[in-house]
Amino acid sequence: MPQTAPTPTKPRPIPGRIGAVLTVLATLITHARRFTTTATTRTSTPEFAPAAAVFGTDHLPTILHRIQRGLLRALALQEYLLARAARGRNLRFAWPPRVEPKPHHRPPAKPNPAPNPRPASLHPRRPDPALLDPADPAASRLPTQEDLAAEVRRRPVGRTIAYICMDLGIAPGLCDGAFWNQVEKTLRRYGGSLGRLYQVRARREETFQRERDRRPNAWPVDWRDLRPSAVRAALGCLIGETPPDGPISAGWVAKGGQGAAARAITGPPVPVPS
């Protein structure tokens, strides 16, 4: 009796919300890879100053180390999202902040319970290296792949995106407007903090200004100039623009992952619901 060939399983489509985040990640990964290949030639020119300021230094090894960490974070998050999509699970929006009731709606006050002091942790959690001052040696710590995978599973997706942006030096003035709107929407929807992102950026710019004051002849240009022409001179293109060497490959979803989840998902992402 002849055997019938098994019916091929239909690839599972990528849920819309995951597809939207993967699109943002694809642009961030493309930028990180282009940056590492062009920074060596660009960092020696004064026009590189606006790009260096978001890292807090023009020291190329330090910048490339942080770019590497951001790229590893992005790849770990990409793998996590692809695996989640392969199981048919979409992302959930973060809950909105709790609104405090007005005074006339408040219930009667209850006595505060006696405090229950917690024992000091034997292993206090260290702050993420992306949040540290650029001069702090721990700011260049590179987590292992296992640590990054665990962080991605534990943290809200938006918070991981925020740390990726800090590592890669992503700032609104360096981005194409439409792409930054996607980043901002992702942070708001999935638990990221725009305020923390801006605080880190401001602290790094202060550090960069102090570094510039020690070497007044190093940057004969205004590093605060974020006109599109100045950003293109620093980076080659705005982050999110089509790079001069070609657009993002249409097959990045199928090729980007490294496990069975990536091989099980093909086709374009479903448009994200508004």
N, C-alpha and C positions, 0 to 999 in steps of 0.2 A: 504494500500500500504506500503510494507516494506521500512524502511528508510535505506539508505546506510550510512555506516560509513564514516566520513570525511577523506579525503586523508591527511595523515601526511605531514606536511611541511618539506622539505629537509633542514637540517641545513646549514646555510651559512658558506662557508669556510672562514678561516682567511686570509686576504690579506698577501702577502709575507713579506712586510716591517714591518707590525705590528707584524707578527709572529716572525720575527727576534728580534725585541725589547722585545717582551714578553719572549723570551728565555733568553735574558740577564737579564731581571727582575727576572725570576724564579731562576736563579743562585744567584742573589743578595739577594733575599728573603730567600732562603735556607741558605746562609751564615749567614745572620742576625739572623735567628732562632737558628742555631747551635751555633753561637757565644754566644748568651745570655744564653744558657744552659751549656756551658763549661767554660765560662770566670771566673766564681767564683773559680774554681779549678786551672785554669791556671794562673790567675793574681798574685798569691802568689809565683810563681816560677820565677827565673831570666830569663828563656828562653822566657818569655812573652814579654820581652823588645821590640823586633822588631815590634810587633803588637801594643804595647802601644804608640810607638813613633809617629805613624801616627795620633793619637788623641791629641798629645801634652801633655799628662799626663798619669800617671798610676792609677789615682783615679777612682776606679771601678764604683761608682755611676754616675760620670760624663760621663764615657764611655758608660755605659748602657743607660743613658738618650739620648745620641746622636744616639745610635743604634736604640732605640725606634722611634726617629723622622725619621730616614732613612727608617725604616721598614714601618711606616705609609705613608711616601711619596711614597714608592714603591707600596704599596697596592692601594693608590689613583691613581697613574699613570696606574697601571694594570687595574683598573676598568674603567678608561677613555678610554684606548685603546680597551678594550673588547666592550664597548658601541659604539665606533667609528666603529669597525669591524662589529658589528651587523647591523649598518646602511649601510654597504657596502662601507665605505669610507676608503681608504688607507692613508698612510702618504706621505707627499711631502718632497723631499730633500730640505734642506736649500739652498738658492741662494748662488752662489760663491761670494767672495768679489769683489767689484767693482774695476776694473783696471783703474788707472789714465792714461789719454792719455799722449803721449810723448809731449815734449815742442813744436815741430814743427807741431803737430796736434791740438794744443790748439786753440780754437776760441778766438777772441779779448776779452780782459777783459772788464767786465761791472762794472760800479760803484756799490759799495756795498749799498744796501738799508739801510735806517735809522733803527737803532735797535729798536725793539719793546719789551720793557722790560715786562716780564711776572710777574704778581703779585705773591708774595710768597705764596706757598701752605699752606693752613690751616692745612693739615694733611701730613707732609713730610713722604715719604716712608722710612721705616727703612731698613737697609741692612739685607739680609738673615742671620739668626744666624749661618749658616754653614761657612760664610765668616769671622766671627769675631774671634779675638784672643781667644785662649782657656781660658785665665784668665778673659775675659769680662763676667760679669754675664748674659748679654743678649745672650751669645752663647749657653746657655742651655734653651732658650725659646722653648716651645713646642706649635706649632700652633694647632688650633682646626681642626677637620675634615673638617669643612666648609671652613676654610682658605686654607687648603691643596688642596681641590678639586678645589677651585677658582684659586690657583696658577698653578695647573696642566693644567687647561684650558687656562690660560693666557700665560704661558711660552712655548717656544719651547721645544719639547720632549728632545732634547739633553741637554738642560740646566737643566731640572729636573733630568735627569740621572746623570749629574755632581754633583748636590747637594746631591743626594742619595749617590754617591761615597764618597763625603766629610763626610757625616754623618756616613757612615759605615766604614770609614777608609780604603777605597780601594786604593791600590797603585800598580804600575806595578810589583814591586819586590815581592809582596805578592800573585800574581795571577799566575795561569797557563797561559803559553804564548798564547795559542789559545783563551782563554777566554778574556785576556786583549786586543787582537787584535779585538775581537767583540765589547768590550767597546769603544775602540778608534774609530772604524769605526762608531759606533752609535753616538758618540759625533760629529764627523766631518760631518756626513750626516744630522743631525737634530738640528744644532745650538748650540751645547755645546762647551765649551772652555777648551781645554787641558791646555793652558797656565795658566788660573786661577786655575785649579786643582793643577798644580805643584806649583804655588805660595802659595796656602794655605798649601800644604804639607810641603814646605820648612819652612814656618813660624811656623808651629806646631813642626817641628823637632828642630828648634832653641829653642822654649819654653821648649821642653822636655829635651834638653841638659842643659838648665839653671836649670831645676828641678833636673836633675841628679848631677850637680855640687854642689848643696846644700846638696845632700845626696850621697857622693861618694861611700859609701859601699852598696848602695841599689841594684845596678845592676853590679854584677861582670862579666858580659858578654858584648861583643861588640854589642850594639843595632843596629848598621849599618850592621851587618852581615845578608844578605838576600839570602844566599844559600838556595836551596830548603830544605835541611835537617834542617836548622835553622828555616825556616818558618813553616815547619811541626811540629817542636817542640813547636812553639808558638801558632799555630792555629789548629793543628791536621791534616791539609791538605792544599795544596795551594787552593786559592779561584778559583773555576772553576773545580777543580779535583773532581772525584767521592768521596764523603765522606766515611770514614771508615764504617759508619752505613748504607750505601746503596746509590744508585743513586737517582736522582730526579724522583718523581713519573711521569709516563707517562700521568696521568690524571690531571695534574696540571692546564691545561687550563680550563677544564670544572668545576673544583672545586675551582679554585683560586678566581674567581670573586664572588661578593656578591649580584648581581642584576639580572634582567631579561636578560641582555646582555650575561652574562656568561652561562646561561641555554640555550641560543639560538645558541651557537657556540660550536661545538664539532669537533673532528678529529684533526689530526696533522697539524701544520702550513705549509703553502706552502713555499718551499724554497725561500729565499730572492734572488731577481735578482742581478746579479753581475754588 
